[in-house]
Amino acid sequence: MAYWLMKSEPGAWSWDNQVKEGVAEWDGVRNHQASNNMKAMTKGDKAFFYHSVNEKRIVGIVSVVKE
């Protein structure tokens, strides 16, 4: 199992959105390195859910459920 950092702007997708949806596809990644890291994720990996911009903190932990 690997551990990752998933960064999101709260105005675009917040921890509250994630909790409400339960499972959500992570899309809209423009950074090439970030996209490659996402392709390296495997089912069962864990990720720290990080709010960027003003909060700048880890707000939760998620699991990768689909490759």
Backbone as a chain_set.jsonl record, in Angstrom:
{"seq": "MAYWLMKSEPGAWSWDNQVKEGVAEWDGVRNHQASNNMKAMTKGDKAFFYHSVNEKRIVGIVSVVKE", "coords": {"N": [[0.852, -1.175, 0.0], [0.509, 2.223, -0.807], [0.997, 5.688, 0.068], [-0.499, 8.813, -0.602], [-0.777, 12.302, -1.588], [-3.553, 14.222, -2.021], [-4.487, 17.095, -3.456], [-6.679, 19.831, -3.215], [-8.574, 22.694, -4.147], [-10.679, 24.216, -1.872], [-12.918, 25.646, -2.815], [-13.426, 24.51, -5.263], [-13.553, 21.672, -4.952], [-14.345, 20.353, -2.006], [-13.573, 18.946, 1.263], [-15.99, 18.485, 2.524], [-17.642, 18.115, 0.26], [-16.532, 15.704, -0.643], [-17.084, 13.948, 1.461], [-19.893, 13.962, 1.387], [-20.405, 12.845, -1.186], [-19.056, 10.426, -1.015], [-17.836, 8.38, -2.818], [-15.886, 9.483, -5.455], [-14.868, 10.502, -8.711], [-11.638, 11.619, -9.456], [-10.848, 14.279, -11.276], [-9.797, 16.567, -13.913], [-7.153, 17.216, -13.588], [-4.365, 19.065, -14.323], [-1.631, 19.223, -14.163], [1.223, 17.594, -15.305], [2.985, 15.843, -13.891], [1.484, 15.304, -11.588], [-0.671, 14.001, -12.759], [0.612, 11.693, -13.736], [1.345, 10.558, -11.275], [-1.185, 9.95, -10.279], [-1.923, 7.961, -12.056], [-0.276, 5.978, -11.179], [-1.391, 5.128, -8.849], [-2.925, 2.573, -6.907], [-5.643, 0.322, -6.262], [-6.764, 0.402, -2.952], [-4.687, 1.913, -1.953], [-3.897, 4.701, 0.169], [-4.788, 8.155, 0.664], [-3.949, 11.424, 1.636], [-6.168, 14.019, 2.081], [-5.925, 17.203, 1.043], [-6.495, 20.591, 1.674], [-5.902, 23.287, -0.32], [-4.853, 26.69, -0.943], [-6.286, 28.99, 1.135], [-6.65, 27.545, 3.612], [-4.68, 25.458, 3.759], [-4.054, 22.739, 4.778], [-4.207, 19.3, 5.893], [-7.237, 17.653, 5.666], [-8.571, 15.273, 5.732], [-8.679, 11.674, 5.16], [-8.557, 9.509, 2.425], [-9.447, 6.588, 0.468], [-8.133, 4.817, -2.324], [-10.272, 3.552, -4.685], [-10.568, 2.591, -7.207], [-8.751, 1.777, -10.126]], "CA": [[0.0, 0.0, 0.0], [1.232, 3.491, -0.879], [0.3, 6.863, 0.598], [-0.439, 9.913, -1.547], [-1.362, 13.577, -1.185], [-4.516, 14.717, -3.005], [-4.653, 18.512, -3.162], [-7.856, 20.424, -3.85], [-9.031, 24.0, -3.684], [-11.991, 24.002, -1.256], [-13.983, 26.226, -3.632], [-13.68, 23.622, -6.403], [-13.97, 20.374, -4.395], [-13.953, 20.406, -0.598], [-13.711, 17.728, 2.054], [-17.436, 18.298, 2.704], [-18.13, 17.494, -0.979], [-16.047, 14.325, -0.675], [-17.85, 13.178, 2.457], [-21.264, 13.828, 0.864], [-20.412, 11.933, -2.337], [-18.526, 9.117, -0.625], [-16.889, 7.968, -3.871], [-15.913, 10.463, -6.543], [-13.75, 10.446, -9.643], [-10.778, 12.789, -9.359], [-10.534, 14.655, -12.651], [-9.411, 17.951, -14.1], [-5.749, 17.414, -13.215], [-3.635, 19.651, -15.448], [-0.194, 19.049, -13.962], [1.663, 16.318, -15.88], [3.541, 14.979, -12.845], [0.361, 14.874, -10.756], [-1.417, 13.026, -13.556], [1.394, 10.446, -13.71], [1.221, 9.982, -9.935], [-2.517, 9.358, -10.157], [-1.909, 6.709, -12.816], [0.489, 5.005, -10.403], [-2.176, 4.712, -7.687], [-3.59, 1.277, -7.023], [-6.764, 0.107, -5.351], [-6.34, 0.146, -1.58], [-3.777, 2.968, -1.501], [-4.511, 5.77, 0.965], [-4.368, 9.497, 0.283], [-4.299, 12.54, 2.506], [-6.957, 15.022, 1.355], [-5.33, 18.472, 1.443], [-7.102, 21.825, 1.185], [-4.908, 24.301, -0.662], [-5.238, 28.1, -0.92], [-6.252, 29.658, 2.446], [-6.534, 26.625, 4.753], [-3.386, 24.783, 3.68], [-3.957, 21.677, 5.791], [-4.842, 18.01, 5.608], [-8.557, 17.666, 6.28], [-9.141, 13.937, 5.784], [-7.961, 10.57, 4.518], [-9.41, 8.767, 1.493], [-8.894, 5.36, -0.096], [-8.279, 4.638, -3.768], [-11.21, 2.447, -4.848], [-10.576, 2.154, -8.603], [-7.531, 2.153, -10.855]], "C": [[0.898, 1.239, 0.0], [0.36, 4.594, -0.283], [0.556, 8.039, -0.336], [-1.003, 11.172, -0.923], [-2.27, 14.047, -2.317], [-4.871, 16.147, -2.61], [-5.849, 19.066, -3.915], [-8.122, 21.806, -3.279], [-10.435, 23.814, -3.123], [-13.152, 24.568, -2.066], [-14.357, 25.356, -4.822], [-14.195, 22.266, -5.942], [-13.45, 20.306, -2.962], [-14.086, 19.038, 0.068], [-15.199, 17.443, 2.289], [-18.063, 17.671, 1.459], [-17.765, 16.011, -1.006], [-16.849, 13.437, 0.276], [-19.269, 12.94, 1.959], [-21.353, 12.795, -0.25], [-19.956, 10.529, -1.962], [-17.453, 8.649, -1.591], [-17.019, 8.974, -5.004], [-14.676, 10.297, -7.411], [-12.956, 11.748, -9.532], [-10.361, 13.152, -10.776], [-10.112, 16.119, -12.717], [-7.974, 18.254, -13.718], [-4.987, 17.899, -14.446], [-2.126, 19.422, -15.355], [0.229, 17.653, -14.419], [2.186, 15.352, -14.812], [2.436, 14.45, -11.928], [-0.464, 13.81, -11.469], [-0.701, 11.674, -13.569], [1.308, 9.77, -12.344], [-0.141, 9.327, -9.75], [-2.599, 8.037, -10.913], [-1.17, 5.607, -12.067], [-0.276, 4.498, -9.175], [-2.843, 3.372, -7.95], [-4.69, 1.166, -5.97], [-6.229, -0.264, -3.972], [-5.33, 1.152, -1.054], [-4.567, 4.0, -0.706], [-3.986, 7.11, 0.478], [-4.823, 10.496, 1.338], [-4.997, 13.586, 1.651], [-6.555, 16.388, 1.898], [-6.085, 19.639, 0.827], [-5.994, 22.833, 0.922], [-5.524, 25.692, -0.495], [-5.164, 28.637, 0.51], [-6.013, 28.708, 3.621], [-5.161, 25.988, 4.854], [-3.201, 23.769, 4.816], [-4.612, 20.401, 5.295], [-6.154, 17.973, 6.372], [-9.188, 16.277, 6.367], [-8.249, 12.922, 5.092], [-8.965, 9.806, 3.656], [-8.69, 7.504, 1.035], [-9.105, 5.343, -1.596], [-9.152, 3.397, -3.961], [-11.243, 1.891, -6.269], [-9.291, 2.622, -9.269], [-7.873, 2.694, -12.21]], "O": [[1.905, 1.298, 0.706], [-0.855, 4.444, -0.15], [1.677, 8.242, -0.803], [-1.628, 11.127, 0.136], [-1.812, 14.247, -3.442], [-5.477, 16.382, -1.565], [-6.017, 18.806, -5.107], [-7.923, 22.056, -2.09], [-11.307, 23.304, -3.826], [-14.258, 24.03, -2.013], [-15.472, 25.447, -5.334], [-15.177, 21.762, -6.489], [-12.243, 20.212, -2.741], [-14.644, 18.102, -0.504], [-15.62, 16.287, 2.255], [-18.919, 16.794, 1.575], [-18.592, 15.167, -1.351], [-17.238, 12.321, -0.07], [-19.795, 11.835, 2.094], [-22.264, 11.966, -0.263], [-20.428, 9.549, -2.539], [-16.285, 8.536, -1.218], [-18.123, 9.28, -5.455], [-13.588, 9.995, -6.922], [-13.528, 12.838, -9.516], [-9.605, 12.416, -11.409], [-10.077, 16.816, -11.703], [-7.609, 19.417, -13.541], [-4.965, 17.231, -15.48], [-1.432, 19.429, -16.372], [-0.336, 16.652, -13.978], [1.857, 14.166, -14.838], [2.454, 13.282, -11.538], [-0.902, 12.837, -10.855], [-1.339, 10.63, -13.428], [1.21, 8.545, -12.263], [-0.242, 8.268, -9.131], [-3.264, 7.102, -10.467], [-1.419, 4.425, -12.302], [0.152, 3.538, -8.534], [-3.27, 3.079, -9.067], [-4.659, 1.832, -4.935], [-5.36, -1.125, -3.838], [-5.126, 1.246, 0.157], [-5.774, 4.146, -0.896], [-2.88, 7.198, -0.055], [-5.936, 10.416, 1.857], [-4.476, 13.993, 0.613], [-6.808, 16.701, 3.061], [-6.294, 19.683, -0.385], [-5.24, 23.19, 1.827], [-6.62, 25.822, 0.05], [-4.066, 28.732, 1.057], [-5.25, 29.034, 4.531], [-4.551, 25.984, 5.924], [-2.333, 23.913, 5.678], [-5.456, 20.42, 4.399], [-6.188, 18.229, 7.576], [-10.228, 16.113, 7.005], [-7.213, 13.26, 4.52], [-10.073, 9.496, 4.095], [-7.477, 7.374, 1.196], [-10.136, 5.801, -2.088], [-8.823, 2.32, -3.465], [-11.859, 0.856, -6.522], [-8.806, 3.723, -9.008], [-6.979, 3.064, -12.972]]}, "num_chains": 1, "name": "protein.A"}
